[in-house]
Amino acid sequence: MHGEELWRVLDQVTEEILDRMREDGFYYQGQLRHDPVVWDINNGHCEAWASRAAELIPGAFTAWIDPAVDHCVLVYDGKFYDADCPRGVDRWSQLPMFADPALERPEP
């Protein structure tokens, strides 16, 4: 699975997780919210995203990156993916949350 097909699956997974977060709610700064953005997936729901993607993509697997940040990603065909980077990168340090760790949550 590559290209458009892969991106479609990853977009589908992102929407599934966002829908679940809208329904169940999630906590941000101690408040229960129901208005998730992709940033929220990578900051508390990354394992659910990576695990669901790995279920749908043969040969893909999850990996925990950088214990200081505690982030779960999808690894497939030598690239690293997360909800904010469905096109993948060659090194986990290139993922947006590591490239710009000061990036704050955008308000929906």
C-alpha positions as CSV (number, residue, x, y, z in Angstrom):
1,M,0.0,0.0,0.0
2,H,1.5,3.3,-1.0
3,G,0.6,6.9,-2.2
4,E,-3.0,7.9,-2.4
5,E,-4.3,4.6,-1.0
6,L,-2.1,4.9,2.1
7,W,-3.0,8.5,2.6
8,R,-6.7,7.7,2.4
9,V,-6.3,5.0,5.1
10,L,-4.4,7.4,7.4
11,D,-7.0,10.2,6.8
12,Q,-9.7,7.7,7.6
13,V,-8.0,6.7,10.9
14,T,-7.6,10.3,11.8
15,E,-11.3,11.0,11.3
16,E,-12.2,7.9,13.3
17,I,-10.1,9.0,16.3
18,L,-11.4,12.6,16.1
19,D,-15.0,11.3,15.9
20,R,-14.4,9.1,19.0
21,M,-12.9,12.1,20.8
22,R,-15.8,14.3,19.9
23,E,-18.2,11.7,21.3
24,D,-16.3,10.6,24.4
25,G,-14.6,13.9,25.1
26,F,-11.0,14.4,26.1
27,Y,-9.2,16.4,28.6
28,Y,-7.1,19.4,27.8
29,Q,-5.6,21.5,30.6
30,G,-7.9,19.9,33.1
31,Q,-11.1,20.6,31.1
32,L,-13.3,18.1,29.4
33,R,-13.7,19.1,25.8
34,H,-15.5,17.8,22.7
35,D,-13.7,19.8,20.0
36,P,-10.6,17.9,19.1
37,V,-8.0,18.9,16.4
38,V,-5.3,16.7,15.0
39,W,-2.9,18.2,17.6
40,D,-4.9,16.5,20.3
41,I,-4.4,13.1,18.8
42,N,-0.7,13.5,19.0
43,N,-0.9,14.7,22.5
44,G,-2.7,11.9,24.3
45,H,-4.3,9.7,21.7
46,C,-1.3,8.8,19.5
47,E,-1.3,5.2,20.5
48,A,-4.9,4.7,19.5
49,W,-4.2,6.4,16.1
50,A,-1.0,4.4,15.4
51,S,-2.6,1.1,16.6
52,R,-5.7,1.5,14.4
53,A,-3.5,2.4,11.4
54,A,-1.3,-0.6,12.0
55,E,-4.5,-2.8,12.0
56,L,-5.4,-1.5,8.5
57,I,-2.0,-1.4,6.8
58,P,-0.3,-4.8,6.3
59,G,3.4,-4.7,7.4
60,A,3.0,-1.6,9.5
61,F,3.7,-1.5,13.2
62,T,3.6,0.9,16.1
63,A,6.7,2.3,17.9
64,W,7.2,4.5,21.0
65,I,9.5,7.4,20.2
66,D,11.6,9.5,22.6
67,P,10.7,8.5,26.2
68,A,10.9,12.2,27.2
69,V,8.0,13.0,24.9
70,D,6.3,9.6,25.1
71,H,4.9,9.6,21.5
72,C,3.6,6.5,19.6
73,V,4.0,6.5,15.8
74,L,3.3,4.2,12.9
75,V,6.3,2.8,11.1
76,Y,5.7,1.6,7.6
77,D,8.1,0.9,4.7
78,G,11.0,2.7,6.4
79,K,9.0,5.9,7.2
80,F,7.5,7.3,10.4
81,Y,3.9,8.6,10.5
82,D,1.6,10.3,13.0
83,A,-1.7,12.0,12.8
84,D,0.0,15.3,12.0
85,C,2.2,13.8,9.3
86,P,0.2,11.4,7.0
87,R,2.8,11.6,4.3
88,G,5.5,10.2,6.5
89,V,9.2,11.2,7.1
90,D,12.4,9.4,7.0
91,R,13.5,10.1,10.6
92,W,11.2,10.4,13.6
93,S,12.9,13.7,14.5
94,Q,11.4,15.2,11.4
95,L,7.8,14.7,12.6
96,P,6.2,18.1,13.2
97,M,5.9,17.6,17.0
98,F,9.6,17.1,17.3
99,A,10.7,19.6,14.6
100,D,8.8,22.3,16.5
101,P,8.2,21.1,20.1
102,A,7.0,24.5,21.2
103,L,4.0,24.3,18.9
104,E,0.9,25.0,20.9
105,R,-2.6,23.7,20.4
106,P,-4.5,25.5,17.7
107,E,-8.0,26.5,18.7
108,P,-10.7,25.0,16.5
